[in-house]
Every structure is written in structure tokens, then in C-alpha cells.
Amino acid sequence: WVRSDLRVTDNAALGACVDHGSHVVPVFLWDNHWRPRWNPEGCAALFLKETLRCLDQDLQARYKSGVVMRRAEGDAPAEIFGGHDDFGDVQMRAHAARLAQSLAVVCCEANCDVVHYCREYHPDDWRRDELVEMELRENFGIRAVGHAGHLLYEPQGMVDNGRPAHVFTLTPYYDRAQKLPPPPRPRPAPAPGSLWPPVEWPASLTVDDGLGLAMDGLEPGRETCRRCREARVDLCRRHWALPILEEWDFSEKGGLHLVSEFAKVTGGLALYEKERSRADLPNATSRLSPYLRFGVVSPRSLHYALRDAALPAEAKQVMSRRLFWRDLAYFQHWCFPQMSTRSVRPHHDLQEWTSGAEGKKYLKAWTTGYTGYPMVDAAMREMAQTGWMNQAVRIIAAGFLTEFLNLPWQDGHRWFNDQLIDADAPINAMMWQNAGRAGVDQWNFVVDPEAGSQDPTGEYVKRWVPEVARLRAFGVDVMHRPWTATPSQLKAAGIELGKTYPNRIITDLPAAREKTVRAMHRMLLQHPEWRTGSGHDVIMLATGQYVRAHTRPEFRFIRDDGVLTPLEQRDRPVDEAVEEAIIEIHDVLADAPRQKNADLMVTSRVEKVVRKNKWHEQAMYDKLERMPKQAPAPITTGGDRRRRWN
């Protein structure tokens, strides 16, 4: 069952089929009625479509095989899906039933008795696969077997005593992974002739005919698609894809070639370590993210290519950790299933954002690349035309939206999901939540959208914002800040601000950032229940555990004698050990119903912490009572929790 593993090298599911010793039928299913918000859209759907085409051609050429492509169909009526954006359990069950029935039909036609697949790790994917396995087993007598392969380390492996380990940021996650057995070496592609064909091949659609994988984007009565109009690109529908098709090699061979070239001593790896933030250097990054997203290249292939590269360890350290950063994003998404739509720090969704006509104006200028800030505009235009942008300029674009425009991170996440060719919900959600100060971590920096340090030569802005390119004759800084040019310089460059290139949508960046900070402060002061006494936010896992989330000093408030004081204005040190003790006690309380002698255990732990910190017992309980009581399912009700505390 082909999903996000569009390759033959190091494909555990395909390898299991070969080891099974029977005929092998690769099958790809697409349910047009199952369109949750984070399905591949726009550029990502195009990449999926083209890589699927390449996989089919590769299987035909190398193994006289191919991919059986079907629309998922079944007894579940299409009407049950309605026009929903967020799907519930009813829709999930219907979707799983359609997939299971379609798989069973192919198995019947090809005389197969087992389905092998590579696991995916979005929370919805886990539920879907459980339901599909159950449907196949109970209704059709077909066994389904899942395999690892999309990550170096699966999320469920990062647990302590059945609970997620507290490894929500890169360094502790990486350290924890280093204590586990290393990932297995990538498995070679099956030998020619090892994929036995069935007696008769099941009928198949094609990627262009009837599968419905990539939407044209045309609207009734329109000659151009929404994407082209919003990006103000001079392309009509069926043509916006042309630059992307010319930019990328969608085949597995092309992806593996990128890996080998990047890992060479003379390749991009050495450049990446020092110059990865340079948007004006096309070879400063690997550009492998879309191949990893859709499984054209396995993470193990890249991991061992980097490990075996003939370079000193310090020359490949950052890139080597990127794969663990990718795993971390999936682990966070596994621990916080709603993080694509809801803030991990839930009170942050209650911030007062820029809204109304002003908010719409800001968002439109940002999405179309007409903010008046050339670095921001270059980033957004590059993404609109190629589906790609360097990580460093993604940070510029994200920081501009959240720090200066005071727009919610969800707006950026939605737009990137539609525009990026490597759109990956867990990675995008983690990045956008951290940019919006609402995630497990918070960016500890604010990027200046004027500086242009990622484009010291000016080549990047020259390519993507040609309106200001001629200003480079007066200095790269002037090109990055066209509003600083003199009237004579603007005239010589043929620029009229406000006409040939837009005026800045905000002219006072410090004041705009101060507005965002004040909105954050108001929200934080209104919700002290989500903070520790040392001013850090607390977040709650689905297990009921509390975790202290690192909070930037400018957003920390300390309670002194009932008064909340900004950390930066406080003259006394903060005893963070006390806050760790509070969280430790709460974890004991959350776990108490599963333990023998729970009352004795809780009482003993409380007395120990009270003695250690010389607290009055009632004061300790007062601190606990200020922590949030409402936990996600399946944790017990607030009433039960209060009874345990009492």
C-alpha cells in the first residue's frame, strides 16, 4: 500500500512483500471526499502527483511492475463528508472503510492475502490505520502489517513508563535518541525479477485520468486559478505549475543523486554548515525536504550518507541534526495532536490580534509579496512561483507576520501548507507555533526584515523583486531599504514608491513590535493559571502531565505578594527548583489512580517537598490550585482531580 514512501530503495513495506515470496502489487489510493485541512494542496499535491508518476515508470522499467492507482470507494456515502474542514470520528470511520474496501477489492483481483504499508505519524494517520487494519481483518480476512521508515525514530519509541518523555526541544531529544540503538542501515532496492507479478494485473487509473489527485484550481467562469491571482503572477491555470515542473526532478533517482552530490567533500555539505542562511547562494541548502516529505528518499539513506561523508564531524554536525529536528516535529505532533490548528500553549489563542480591514490588508500584502519590505516580498514571491524558499527566509517571513503584523500563526501555517512544495503539517506547525510564541519552544530572536543579512550580494532580491533591482547600483543596503534612497536615486532606478513598488505597510517596526508585545502581556496577565510562579508557561499533555515550557524573559511575570511583576523589572532571583517540584507533585497526582497505595504515595511526596522547600503545607496546595484543572480527554474530569487533590 503506497503512501508517503514513493521509492523502492529502503522501503520496508516493499521489502516485506519481496520476503513474503509471493506476487507483489503496489497500490495507491486517493479518497477525493477525504480532504482534511492538512492534506497535500497546491504545490505539495503537484509534487505528490509527479513523484507517483515517476515511481510508476520506475517500477515498469526496472521490474515490469507498476502502481495500481484507484480512487477509494466503498459503501460509505460521499454525503457523510459534507463540506467539513475538520473531520470527526464519523468521517474518519467512513474514510477508513472506503480505503479498506478498495484494498480488499485489489487483493481479491490479484489473489493477495496480506497488505504491507509504511506507517505515517499524524495522529489522524494512526487512527485511520487502526481502523483500516480492523476492517480488513474482521470483514475481509486480510492481514495488514505496518512498518517503520518515514523517520529515524518513531514517536512511540520516545516514552518513559508508557508516557511521553520530556524531550520536546532539540537538545534533550537528540541526547535521548543517542541512547537508543542506531537506525538500521538502508535496505537496497529489490533485485530485478524479485517483484513477482500477479497472474492478471488489476485495472488502474493514471495520475492524469480520473484519480483526482491534484486539483486544477480553476473556479467557474475564471480563466486563471486562485493561486495565480493571489500571488499576482502572470500565469494562467495549467501554467502556474510550469516553473515548478522545470525546477525539480521528481524521480527517486534524482533525489538519491541530490543526496550523493550534497554529501561529497566538494558538494554542498561543507557549504551548508557555514552558509546555510545565505538566500543568494543556490547551493547553500540541500533542497531535499520535499523528497523526505513524500518518501522519495528515506531519512536513513540521508542519515548514513552524511555519517559516511569524508568530512570531519564538526563540518557536518548541523545538517546531521536536521533529521533529528524533523523527528522532533513529528514527536511533538504525536504528543499534541491538535497543534496544526490550536496553540500548544492554549491561552495564546486568546491574544488580541490585528483584525478587521487592517488585518485583511496586512495578510493580503504578506501572502502576495507586496509588503514594501524587499526581503519579505522576495521570500513570498519565490514560494509562489517555485514552491520553495530557504529556511532562513522562511524565518524572516514568519517573524514578520507574527512579530510585526501581530497576525496569528495559524494564518501563516495555512498559507505555507498551500504554497510549499515540501508542506509537512508537523514541521510547519512546530515552526509556526514557535514563531508565534505559542509552541513548546519560543524563538529567542527577532529577525530584522530590513537587514538583508541573508542576501549580502543582493542577488536574491534582484531576482525576485526586480522592481528595486537597479537600486543595487547605489548599494545593497539601499536596495534592501528602498525608502532610504534619495529622490535622485529612485528616479535613476525608475522607481516611484507607492506605484512601481509598494510603500511599506508598516513604517515603524519598533512601534509595531511593541504593539504585539503589549497584546501578549495583556493576554498573559488575564491567564495566570497557565504559568508557574517563575513566570514560565505550563502546557498539559494528553496524559494529564504538566510540562514547564521555556518562556522568553520579556513574557514572564512573577507573582510577588499577590502582584504580577515583569521578570525584567524584578530585583530578586527566581527559585525555579520550587516550580519543578510543583510540576513533579502534579505528575504524581495525575498518575495516582493507577498506583497502589496512591494516597500514601501522594502524601509522602507532598511532605517531602514541603520539608525541602520549607513551605507551609497550605501554601503549597494554593500553588497547585492555581494550575489549570481542565485536561484533554481521556484524562478524568475536573471533579475527580479536585477530589484527588483534596
N, C-alpha and C positions, 0 to 999 in steps of 0.2 A: 504494500500500500504506500504509494509515493506521496510524500507531503513536503516538509521542509528539508528534504535530503536528495536534492536533484543532482546526484552524482553516482558513479559506480565505484570509485576508489574510496576505501574506508567507509563503506556503507554496511553497517551491522545487519540491517534487515535483509539486504540483498545477499550478504554473505551467509546468513542463516538459511535462506532459501536454497542457495547452492549446496550447503552442507546437508540439507534435508534429502538431497538425492532424487528429487522429483522434478517435474516441469515447473518453470518459473514464468509467471505472468505479472509484470509490473502494471499497476492500475492507478490512475489518478482520478479523483472525484471532485467535482465542484458543485456546491449547492447554491444556486442563484438566489434562493429565498433566505439563506442564512447570511446576512450582511451586518454583523455587529460592527460597532464603530471602528474597531481596530483591525478589520480585515485589510489586506493589501489594497490600496487605492492608488489611482493616478500612476505615478512613475513606478512605484513598487509593483503594482499589478502588471505593468508592462514588462518589468524585469522578470517576474514570475512566468509570464506568458512566453517570453523569448527563451528563457532557460529551459522551460519544459519542452519547447520545440527542439532545442539543441540536444537535450537528453534523449528524446525520441530518435533523432537522427543518429546519435552516437550508438545507441543500442542496436539500431538496424545495421549500421556499418560494421560494428565490432562483433556482434553476437547473433545477427539475423533475428533480433528480437524487436522490441518496441514498447511503447507505453499505450495501454488501453485507456482511452480518455472517455469518461462518461459524466453526464450530469447526474447528481444524486437525486433519485426519485424513489417514491415509496407510497405507502398508504396514508401517511400523514398529509392532510390537506395543506396546500400552499397558503390558504387564507389564515391559517393559525399564526403565521409570521407577521401578518399585517404590515404596517409601516414602521415598526418599532426600531428605535436606535439602540436601546439597551434591552437585551433579551433575557427572559427569565427562565425558570426551570421547565415550564411547559414547552417553550420554544426549543430549549436545549434537548429535551427528550425527543421532540419531533425531528429535530435535525439529526440526532444520533440514530434514530430509527430509519431515516432515509438513507444515511450512509451505510448502515448495517445491511439493509435490504439490497442496496446496489452492489455491495461487496459480495453478498450471498449469491446474487444473480451471476456475477462474473465467475465466482467459484464453481457454480453449477455448470456453466457453459464450458469452463476449462477443466473440469473434474479435479478441483483443488480442495483440500481439506484443512488448510491452515493459512492464516493471514499473518505476515510479519510486517512490523512497522517500526519506525524510529520515533521515540517519544518526543513530544513538544511540551513546553513548560508554562504557558499561560494558564492561569487557574481554570479558565473555561476549557482548555485543551484536556486537562486531567479529567474533568467531569465528563467531557464528551467521550474520551477513550474508554473510561469505565463503562459508560452506557453502551457503547458500540460492542465492547467485549461481551457484555452481558447479553445483548440482543443476539449476537452471533452464536453464542454458546447455548442459550436457552431456546431460541426459536429456530435455529438452523443447524445446530450440532457442529459448528465450525469453531475451531480454536484460534484465538488471536494472541499474538506474543509481541510485547513491546521491547525495544532495545534502546540503549543509550547511544549517543553520538553527536547530538547537537551542541553539547557543552563539554568542557573538560571535566567538570564535576557537577553532578546533578544536585538540585537544591535539597532534595530529601536526604542527601548524604551529610549535609551540614546541620546535624541535630545533636543535642545533648539530652539523653534520657527521654527521647521522644519529643523534645521541644526544640524549636529553632535556636541554634547557638547565637550568642550576641556578637555577631561578626557582620555588622551592617555597613561598615565602611571598608575601604580597600585594604589598609594595612592589616587589621585583625583577620579579615577574610583570607588574604594571601598567606598570612602566617599559619592559619588553621589548615589551609589547603596543603601547605608544605609538610604537614604532619601526616597527611593521608598518603596511601600508595600512589605513585605517579600514574598518569593516564596511560593506557596501553598504546603501544606504537600503532600507527595507522596500518590498516589492513590493505594489501594490494588489491587492485581491481581483479575480478574473476578472470580466469584464463579463458581464451577463446574456446567456444564449444561447450563451456560449463553451464550455460543457461539453456537448459533443455526446453524446447518449445512445446506447447500443448499439441494434441492431435489436430485441433482446429482452433485458430485464433478467434477470440470473441470480437464482435464488431466494435468499432471505435469511432468517436468523433475526432476532429482535428482542433488544434488550438484556434484556428480561424473560423471554423464552421460549426456553430451550434453549441460550443462549450460555454460561451458567455463569460469567459474569464476576465477579460479587460473590457471595460465599458468604453464606448466611443466618446462619451461626454457630450454628445450633441443634445440640445434641447429643442423641442418642437418649434419650428419657424426660425431657427437660428442657423446661420452658416458657419459660425465659429463656436468653439466649446467654451464652457465657463472658465476653464483653466487659462486659456489663451487671453480671454477678455480681462480676467482679474490680474494677470501678470503683464498686461499691456504689451504682449509680444506680437509681432507682426507675422503671425502664423495662423492658418485656419486649421480646423479639425482634420485629422488624418495627417497633419503636417507637424503638430507640436512634438510628435514622437521622433521626427527625423533627426534632430540634433542628438537625441539620446541614443538612437539606434546607431548613429555614426560614432558615438563616443565610447561605446562599450563593446567588448567581446563577451557574449553571454554563455559561452561554452565552458564545460569543465576543463577542457584543455587550456583555454585562455586563462581561467582562474589559477590553475596549477602553474602555468607559465609565469603569471604575476608573482606567485609565491617564490618560485625558484630564482627569478630575477631580483626580487627585492632582498632575498637572503644572501645574495652573493656579496663577496668582500667589496666589489666595485658597484654594488647595487644601491638601493635606496635606504637600506637599514642603517648604515653609518650616518647618512644624511638626516634620517628621521630623528635620531637621538638628539641632535643639536638644532635642527632647523624645522621641526615638525609644525611650528606655529607660522611658518612663512607661507602665506597665501600666494605670493608671487613666484614661488618655486613649484612647478607642477609635479616634481618627483619627490617632494618632501614628505609625502604620506604614501601609504601602500595602496590605497583605494580598494582594499579587499573587503570592506564591510558589507557590500551587497552580496558578495559571494558567500560570506559566512551567514548572512541573514537567511538565505534560501538554500543553504546546504550544498552549494555548488562546490565549495571547498570545505573540508571538515576542519574543525578547530584543532584536532590532533595533528593533522598534516602541517598546519601552520606552526603549531607549538614546537614540533620536533624539527621543522626546517629552521626555525630561529635557534633552537637549542644546539643544533649541529652546525650552525653557521661558523665559519672560521674567523670569528671576531672575538675579542676579549669580552668577558661578561658585562663589564661596565658599558660597552659600546652597544649592547642590545637589551639593557635592563628595562627601559621604559616600554618598548614595544612588547617585550615578553610579558610584562604585567598587564598589557591591554586585554589579553584574553581572560585574565582573572577578573578584570574590571567588567568585562562582558558577562561572565558568570555571576558576578555580584549583582548586576542589574536583574538577572533572572531570579536570583535568590531573594532579592527584595520584593520582586513581584509575586513570588510564591508566598512570602510572609505577609504581604499586604495586597490581597487580591484586587482591591478597588483602586490601586494607585494610578491607573490610567485616567481616572476621572475625578477622584477625591484625594485631597491632600492627606499625606501620612500624618501630619500634624493637623487634626481635623478643624481646630479653631481657626486656622489660617484661611480656610474657605470663607470665613465671615469678615474678612478685611473689606474695607470700603475702597472699591476700585474706581478708576476713571470710567464714567458711564455716559449714557445719553449720546447726543450728537458728537460731543468731543471724543468719547471713547470709540465710536464708529469711525470717525475721521482718522484717529491715530492708528487703528487697526488696519484700515484700508491702505494708508500710506506705508505702513510696515510691510504688509503682505505683497504689495505691488512694487516695492523698492523705490518709493518716491518720498523718502523722509527728509531729504535735504542733507543727509549725512552720507558722503560717498562710500565709506567702508560698509555701513549697514546696507545701503542700496545695492552695492556690488554683490554682497553676500546673497541677498534675496533674489536678485536677478539671475545670478549664476544657478541657484537652486531651481528657479522657474524654468530655465532653458536646458539644464543638463541633469537635474535631479540630484545634484551633488553640491557639497561645499566642504571645505576644510574644517576640521574640528575647531580650530582657533576662531574662525569667523562665525561658526555656529554659536560659539560662546558670546561673541560680540552682538549678534542678532538677538540672542535670548536675553542677554543682560539689558540691552536697550529696551526691550518690551517690558520686562519686569521691574527694572530698577528706575528707569526714567519715564516711561509712559504709564507706569502703575496699572498695567493690564494683567489679568490673571494668567498664570502659567498655562492653564488649560487651553486658552486661545492659541498659544504658540504650539502646543503639543498637537492640537487638531490640524493646524496648517502644515506642520512638518510631516505628519502622517500621510497627508495627501501629496506632498511635493517631493519628498525624499525618495530616492531610488533604493536606499537601504533602510527604509522606515521599519522600525522594530519597536513594538509597543513597550516592552520592558526597558530598553535602553533609552528611548525617548522620554518615557515617563520619569525615570530616575534623573536624567539630565535636567528636564524642565522643572521637576519638583525642587531640585537643589538650586536651580537658578531663581526660582520663585520663593526661596527660603522656607518651603513647606515640606521638604522631604526629610529623609533620615539624616542627611547631612545638609549643610548650607555652604554655598560658595563663600570662601573667606576673602574674596576680592571683588572689586567693581571695575569692569573694563571700560576705559575711556573710548567712546565711539569716535572721537576726533583724532586720536593719536596716530593711527595708521602704522603702529609698530609691526604689524603682521604683513605690511606691504611697503618695506623701506625703499624699494626701487620705483614704486608707483605702477608697476606693470599690471597688477591685479585690478586696480580701479580703472586704469586706462582701457582694459579690455571690456569690463562690464558696465562702466559708466562713461561712455565715450563723450558725453556732453561736456565733461570737465577735463578731458584728456589733454587739451592744449595748454592748460594751466601748469602742467608739469615743467614747461619751459621756464617758469618763474620759481620753481622749487616744488619738491614733492609735498612739503607741508602745505603749500598754498593749494595744491590740487586736492589734498585731503580736507582742507578748510576753505572752500571757495568764497565764503563770506568774508574772509580776511583779505581777499585780493583787492587791489586798488581799482578804481573805475577804469583806468587806462589798461590795466592787466585784463580785466574782464572783457573790455572792448576788443583788445588784441586777440583774445581767445574765442571771440564770438559768442560770449555767454551773457545772457540777461537773466539774472536771478529772478525767479518767480514766473519766468516764461520758458526759456530754453532748459532750465534746470530749476527744480522747486526750491523755495525758501525752506529753511529749517522749520519743522513742525513744532519744535520747542527751541527757544533761543537761550534759555538759562538752565544749563544742565544741573548745576548745584542746587538751584531752587526746585527743579523737578524732582531730584533725588530726595531732597528734604521733605517734599510733599509725600513721597512714598514712605519714608521713614516715619513721619507723623501718623500716617494711616496705620502702619504696623503697630506703633506704640499704642494707639487707641484700641486696636483690637486686642493686644496683649493685656492691657490693663483691665479690659472687660472680661477676661477669661483667666483669672489667676489659678483656677482649678487644674489647668493643664501645664503648670510649671512647678518645678521644685523650689525649695527655699533659696537655692543659689541662683535662681533665675533661668535655669535651663528648661526647655520644653520637655515634657514627657510624652511618649507615644505608647499606645497599647497594642499588643499583638493579639491575634485571634485566640490565643490560649488564655488571655487574661493577664499575662505578664506586662509589667511596666518596664520600659527601657528609657533611660535618660538620653535625649537627643542633644548633641552638641549645638549650642546656640551662640551666634556671634555676639560679642560683648555689647554692641550698640542696641541689641534687642533683649538684653537681660535686665530684669528688675528684681531687686532684693527687698524682702519684707523686713523692715526694722520697726519693731514696736507698733505693728499694725499699719505702717505706712510703706508703700512701694517706692523704692528709690532706684533710679538707674544705676547699674553696676559701675559705670564710668564716673559717677558722682559720689561713690561710696568710699569712705576712708578706712573701713575695717575689712580685713580679709574674710573670705567665704570658706566655711568648713564644708567642703564638698564630700568629705567622708560621711558626714551625717546624712546627706542626701542619698548616698549609695546605700546606707543602712536602711533608710526608709523604703527604698525600692526593693532591697533584699527581703525585708519583712513582708512587703506586699506579695512578693513571689511565693513566700511560704503560705500566706493566707490563700492565694489563688489555687495553690496545689493541695491545700489541706483536705478537701473532700476525698482525695484519692488515697490518703495516707492513714495508716493505723495510728491510734493514739494522737489524732490530729490536735485536739485541744491542748494536750500536754506539750506537744512539739511547738505549737504557736506560742503558748505562754512562756516556755523556756527561752525561745528565741527573742521574744519581746523583752524579757527581763535581762537577758544578756546585753542587748543593745542599749537599754536604759542605763545599766551599770557602766558600760563602756563610755557612754557619752554624758554621764551624769545628768540625765534628763529627769524631769518629773514625769511619771508614767502618763498622767492625763495630757501633758503637753505633747507627748509622742503620739497619742491617739488623735489629738487635734490635728496634727500634721497629716496623719493618714486620712482623716475625714475630709481634708481639703483636696485630696486627689480624686480624679474622675471616677464615678461609680458605674458609668454606662459602658459596657463592653460589647463587642460584636458577638453574634452567635458563633459557636454553640455554648458560650460561657453562661453560667447561671444568672438568674435575674438579680437586679439590684437589691431586692428584699433579702434574698438568700445571702448575698455578700454582706449586707449590713448585719445580719444575724451572726455570721461568722466573725465579723469584727467585734461585735459586742461580746 
